[in-house]
Amino acid sequence: MMISRRDVILLAMVDLKELEIRHLIALDAVATEGTFARAADRLGYTQSAISQQIASLERLMDARVFDRPGGPRPVTLTPFGEQVLIAARDLLARVDTVGEDLQRFRSGTVGRLTIGSFQSVSATLLPMILGRMRATHPAVEFRLFDFDLDPHLESAHDRGELDLCFVVGESATRFQSRHLFDDPFVLMARPGQFAPGPVPFTDISGEPMVGQHHNSCQLMNEAGMRAAGVEPNYVFRTNDNGTTAAMVRAGMGVAVMPLLCVDPTDDRIALHSLYPPIPDRSISISWRAGRTLSPAAERFVELAVELSVEFKNRSLPVPVAA
């Protein structure tokens, strides 16, 4: 049935600011059931409540949406009502879609996370978390940023560009965090270079060393060595963990590194604990204080804590000094 020119003009003049979803639901129910009584039964309302919803809708539209023949005969849509019903069903379908999307978001199955990390976590713990998240939450999108230098990571985190960020040490008061595990420092050397077991710092005094550029971990191990009376003798520096291991294997020197930065299964390198030990570095995951995490972010943090147990229990292949 064609809509009249008058109805087109009326539709153009309709102010929908007062329109409510309940008006459209009532319209759809009456159009589907044919009577106000059956529509009321379908929706669990009284017949008068449905009549009021339709009357309210017609006042907003300034036009009738139903012809009411009276008696037991079903009501029928007016030409204008047919147009309103098409739009109503389209809007209701969109509302259903939005509701489904929001429910998926609340359950953590959809969303978008921006994660900041650093080399040793990116190569070990992060892939494990992502693998688990992709298996259980495949619709969550990830943007990952790996930073070589601490100031770059801290700056991005401070600007609010990251939803979550792996950090070394204590987070600033403007962030909240969950501690994941403590990562001990170890000595990397060639097999047979030192006797099995813990190596006293006096034994590496004067040894050529492979070090990193001045990041927080490097500063921690240098402070530990100097506290033990050893001045590092660096012959090569790199911030790449794989290059550090390659230089040690080549006999360029020894290296003091966090355990997470090395491959304990590499039989071309011997790992030793140090005596006295350098204080462990603390690994945490953090986010802005006072910021509500999305369900997907909450699940990511939970997995980070769960999977970090593997690193908490990670042991050296040699005994640690008492």
C-alpha positions in Angstrom: 0.0 0.0 0.0 1.4 3.4 -1.0 1.9 6.1 1.7 0.1 9.3 1.0 1.8 12.7 0.4 0.1 13.9 3.6 1.7 11.1 5.6 5.1 11.8 4.1 4.8 15.4 5.2 3.7 14.3 8.7 6.6 11.9 9.0 9.0 14.6 8.1 7.5 16.8 10.9 7.6 14.1 13.5 9.9 15.0 16.5 11.2 11.6 17.8 13.0 13.0 20.9 10.1 11.7 23.1 9.9 8.4 21.3 10.6 5.4 23.6 11.5 1.8 22.8 8.3 0.6 24.6 6.2 2.5 22.1 7.8 0.5 19.2 7.6 -2.8 21.1 3.8 -2.2 21.6 3.4 -1.3 17.9 5.1 -4.4 16.8 3.1 -6.6 19.1 -0.2 -5.2 18.1 0.7 -5.4 14.4 1.8 -9.0 14.8 -1.1 -10.2 17.0 -3.9 -8.2 15.4 -5.6 -7.1 18.6 -4.6 -5.1 21.7 -5.7 -8.0 24.0 -3.4 -10.6 22.3 -0.6 -8.1 22.2 -1.0 -7.5 26.0 -0.9 -11.2 26.6 2.2 -11.6 24.5 4.0 -8.8 26.4 2.7 -9.6 29.9 0.9 -6.2 30.1 -2.7 -5.2 30.6 -4.8 -4.3 27.6 -5.2 -0.7 28.8 -1.4 -0.4 29.1 -1.0 -1.4 25.5 -3.7 1.0 24.5 -1.9 3.8 26.3 1.4 3.0 24.6 -0.2 3.1 21.2 -2.2 6.3 22.0 1.1 7.9 23.2 2.8 6.9 20.0 0.0 8.4 17.9 0.2 11.7 19.8 4.0 11.8 19.2 3.5 11.0 15.5 0.4 13.3 15.2 -1.2 10.6 13.1 -3.0 7.3 13.6 -1.0 4.1 13.2 -4.0 1.7 13.4 -7.5 1.7 12.1 -9.8 0.4 14.8 -12.9 -1.2 13.4 -14.3 -2.0 16.9 -15.7 -5.2 18.2 -13.8 -8.5 17.8 -12.4 -7.6 14.4 -8.6 -7.1 14.3 -7.0 -3.7 14.0 -5.1 -2.9 10.8 -2.2 -0.6 10.2 -2.8 2.7 8.5 -0.5 3.5 5.5 1.5 5.8 7.9 1.5 3.0 10.5 3.0 0.6 8.0 5.9 3.0 7.4 6.4 3.5 11.1 6.4 -0.3 11.7 9.1 -0.8 9.1 11.3 1.8 10.9 10.3 0.4 14.3 11.4 -3.2 13.4 14.6 -1.9 12.0 15.3 0.1 15.2 14.3 -2.9 17.4 16.7 -5.2 15.5 19.5 -2.7 16.0 18.7 -2.5 19.7 18.9 -6.3 19.9 22.2 -6.2 18.1 23.6 -3.5 20.5 22.3 -5.5 23.5 24.1 -8.7 22.2 27.3 -6.7 21.6 27.2 -5.2 25.1 26.6 -8.6 26.6 29.6 -10.0 24.8 31.7 -7.0 26.0 30.5 -7.5 29.6 31.5 -11.2 29.4 34.9 -10.2 28.1 34.6 -12.1 24.8 34.9 -8.9 22.7 36.9 -5.7 23.2 40.2 -4.1 22.3 43.3 -4.1 24.5 46.5 -2.1 24.0 49.4 -3.7 25.9 52.8 -2.3 26.6 55.7 -4.7 27.3 59.5 -5.2 27.2 61.7 -7.7 25.6 62.0 -10.5 28.1 58.3 -10.6 28.9 57.4 -10.2 25.2 59.4 -13.3 24.4 58.1 -15.5 27.3 55.1 -14.7 29.4 53.2 -12.5 26.9 52.8 -15.1 24.2 51.4 -17.6 26.7 48.8 -15.1 27.9 47.9 -14.2 24.3 47.6 -17.8 23.3 45.2 -18.5 26.1 43.2 -15.4 25.4 42.9 -16.2 21.7 41.7 -19.7 22.6 38.9 -18.5 24.9 38.3 -14.9 23.7 39.0 -14.9 19.9 37.0 -11.7 19.2 39.2 -9.6 21.5 41.6 -7.3 19.4 45.1 -6.7 20.6 47.6 -3.9 19.9 51.0 -4.7 21.3 53.9 -2.4 21.9 57.4 -3.6 22.9 59.7 -0.8 24.2 63.5 -1.2 24.4 63.9 1.8 26.7 62.2 2.2 30.0 61.4 5.9 29.6 59.5 5.2 26.3 57.4 2.6 28.0 56.8 4.8 31.1 55.9 7.8 28.9 53.3 5.8 26.8 51.8 4.4 30.0 51.7 7.9 31.6 49.9 9.4 28.6 47.2 6.8 28.9 48.0 5.1 25.5 48.2 1.7 27.1 45.3 -0.2 28.8 47.8 -2.5 30.6 51.6 -2.4 30.9 54.2 -4.9 32.2 56.7 -3.0 34.4 59.8 -3.7 36.4 59.8 -2.6 40.0 57.2 -0.6 41.8 54.6 1.3 39.9 54.1 5.0 40.6 51.2 6.0 42.8 49.2 7.1 39.8 49.1 3.4 38.7 47.6 0.3 40.2 49.4 -3.0 39.7 49.5 -6.7 40.4 52.8 -8.3 41.3 53.5 -11.3 39.0 56.9 -12.8 40.1 60.4 -12.0 41.2 63.1 -12.6 38.6 66.6 -13.5 39.9 69.9 -12.3 38.3 72.2 -15.1 37.1 75.7 -15.3 35.6 75.9 -16.5 32.0 79.2 -18.1 31.1 80.7 -20.7 28.8 80.3 -24.3 30.0 83.3 -25.3 32.2 84.4 -21.7 32.7 83.5 -21.8 36.4 83.0 -24.7 38.7 79.4 -25.9 39.0 77.3 -24.1 41.5 77.1 -20.5 42.8 79.9 -18.2 41.6 81.3 -15.6 44.1 81.5 -12.1 42.7 85.3 -12.2 43.5 85.6 -14.9 40.7 84.3 -12.5 38.0 86.3 -9.5 39.1 88.2 -8.3 36.0 86.5 -10.7 33.7 85.4 -9.3 30.3 81.7 -8.7 30.4 78.8 -8.4 27.9 76.3 -5.8 29.2 73.3 -3.9 28.2 72.8 -0.2 27.7 71.6 1.7 30.7 68.1 0.4 31.3 66.6 -0.3 34.8 67.7 -4.0 34.9 71.3 -3.1 33.8 71.4 -0.4 36.5 70.2 -3.0 39.1 72.8 -5.6 38.3 75.6 -3.0 38.1 74.6 -1.7 41.5 74.6 -5.2 42.8 78.1 -5.9 41.4 79.5 -2.7 42.8 77.9 -3.4 46.2 79.9 -6.7 46.1 83.1 -4.9 45.3 83.2 -5.7 41.5 83.6 -3.0 38.9 82.1 -4.3 35.6 84.6 -4.6 32.7 82.4 -4.2 29.7 83.7 -5.1 26.3 80.4 -5.1 24.5 76.9 -3.7 25.1 73.6 -4.6 23.5 70.0 -4.4 24.6 69.1 -7.6 22.6 69.0 -10.6 24.9 69.7 -13.0 22.0 72.9 -11.1 21.0 74.0 -11.1 24.7 73.8 -14.9 24.7 75.5 -15.2 21.4 78.5 -13.1 22.6 78.8 -15.2 25.7 78.8 -18.4 23.6 81.5 -16.9 21.4 83.7 -16.3 24.4 83.5 -12.5 24.3 82.8 -12.4 28.0 80.4 -13.3 30.8 77.1 -11.6 31.5 74.9 -10.9 34.4 71.2 -11.0 33.4 67.8 -11.6 34.8 66.8 -15.3 34.4 63.8 -14.4 32.3 66.2 -12.9 29.7 68.0 -16.2 29.1 67.2 -19.7 27.8 67.9 -22.2 30.6 67.8 -25.0 28.1 70.7 -23.7 26.0 73.5 -26.2 26.8 76.0 -23.9 25.1 75.8 -21.6 28.1 76.3 -22.4 31.7 74.1 -20.5 34.2 75.2 -19.9 37.8 73.6 -18.1 40.7 75.8 -15.4 42.2 77.1 -14.9 45.7 76.2 -12.7 47.4 73.0 -12.5 45.3 71.8 -9.4 43.6 68.2 -8.5 44.7 65.6 -10.0 42.3 63.8 -7.7 39.9 60.1 -7.5 40.5 57.8 -8.0 37.5 54.2 -6.5 37.7 51.3 -5.6 35.4 49.9 -2.2 35.9 47.1 0.2 34.8 46.1 3.7 35.6 44.8 4.2 39.2 41.0 4.8 39.4 40.5 3.5 35.9 37.8 0.8 35.5 39.2 -2.1 33.5 37.2 -3.7 30.8 36.2 -7.4 31.3 38.7 -8.4 28.7 41.4 -6.5 30.5 40.4 -8.0 33.8 40.7 -11.5 32.3 44.1 -10.6 30.8 45.3 -9.6 34.3 43.9 -12.8 35.8 45.8 -14.9 33.2 49.0 -13.0 33.8 48.8 -13.8 37.4 47.9 -17.5 36.8 50.6 -18.1 34.2 53.2 -16.3 36.2 53.2 -19.2 38.6 55.4 -20.9 36.1 58.0 -18.2 36.4 57.7 -18.0 40.2 58.6 -21.7 40.3 61.2 -21.5 37.6 64.4 -22.8 39.1 68.1 -22.6 38.2 69.8 -25.7 36.8 72.3 -25.3 39.6 72.0 -24.9 43.4 71.6 -21.4 44.8 74.1 -20.3 47.4 72.8 -20.3 51.0 
